[in-house]
Structures are given as structure tokens and as C-alpha cells.
Amino acid sequence: MCPPVHSSRRSAFSLVEVALAIAVVSFAVIGIMSLMSSGLGTYRQVMDTTICSQIAQRIINDAEQADFKVLIDSENLANTDTSGSTQLFSFRAPQINSPSLRYFNEQGQEIVPEKADGTLSAKQRNEAVYAVNVRVTPRSRVPRDDGKDTDLAQLTVEIASNPTGLDLSDKFVRQNNSPRRNLFEAPAGIKILTYSAYVGRNE
């Protein structure tokens, strides 16, 4: 008497099914990767804007704490046109003789130049991501209800996002009759965020 014969056939995926599964997974992975790339770009833009805002607030705070006569360069103000067309210069806190630009790293921490002439070393230039220019425009006095006056100065804070370390120390508009005099004339590809504030002194 012969023993019963049991079937050993097992179910498995066919080659077509495997190929279809791989194709579906591939499309899903490509979609996820594209979303990740877009999300990282958006995240970087948000972080960039946040850091620039923090830097601008620090610059404005420095200006508010500075001596107003130093802020508006009052020693030279009498010999210049105070209409705002030519008396436009960079505020260099905390010392007026410091470099016209201030530099910050990707975390928003200021980089103090090591060289005596105020320029960055090669290592510092690699760390510098943001170059900051602050133009001060003296304004006329504004009368108040109590009979006293308020002196105002307008600050224009320009923050250039410059991760490639391009030298921007001479990239300014220099025409005396231009409303953008002493503001950045940065090359293409350099993103610049601009902030404005007024600093006053009461008498």
C-alpha cells in the first residue's frame, strides 16, 4: 500500500508582481524626497530670516545705546549737506573707527576682525555668512507738545546673506545724488534683507 502523496507547492510572488511593487515604492520614494528637499529649503529660508531679524535688532539696540552725537557724526555734520542726499554714512558700533561692515556667522554671532586694519582673516571669512551695513541719515528736529524738540536719525540696516564669503566691503552705491548712496550694490545671487528704524534724542 502506497503512502499518500502530499503536495509541496507553495504560493509566491510572480516576477510581474515584484516589478510592480518596486515601481510603486520607487514613485513613493521620489515623491517623499522631493517634499524633503522643498521642506529643507523652506526651513533654511525661515532660519535665515529669523537670524537676520535678530542681527538687525542687535544693531538697532547698539544704535539706541550709542551717544547720539557719535551716531549722527555731529563733528562733521556742519560741513555737509544735511538734507539727506550726501550726509549718509555707516554707523560702526561700538567704535566709530571700526570697519564699516560688521560680520556674523550662521548662528548670528558677531565675528570680530583679528587684523589691525579691521579686515577678516581667511578663517574668519570662511565663517562669515552675514555682512551688515548700517547707513545713518540725520533728520531735522521734530517739535513736541511740551515745547522741546526731538532729534531723529534714520537707520537703514542691510544684511547680506553671503555664504560664499564674497568681499562686499566696496560694493556700495557712491553717486552723491542717488537716494541709495552708501547702500549695498551687491552682485546677483546675494540676498539682502533691509530693516529701517528711527533713533531719537530728546532735549
FENURCOR-V13694 format. One record per run of one state. SS is the DSSP state (A for helix, B for strand, O for the rest). FROM is the first residue (numbers start at 1). LEN is the number of residues. If there is no record, write none. Layout:
SS_FROM_LEN, SS_FROM_LEN
//
This chain:
O_1_14, A_15_51, O_66_2, A_68_4, O_72_2, A_74_4, O_78_10, B_88_3, O_91_10, B_101_4, O_105_5, B_110_2, O_112_10, A_122_6, O_128_2, B_130_14, O_144_5, B_149_13, O_162_10, B_172_1, O_173_11, B_184_1, O_185_6, B_191_12, O_203_1
//
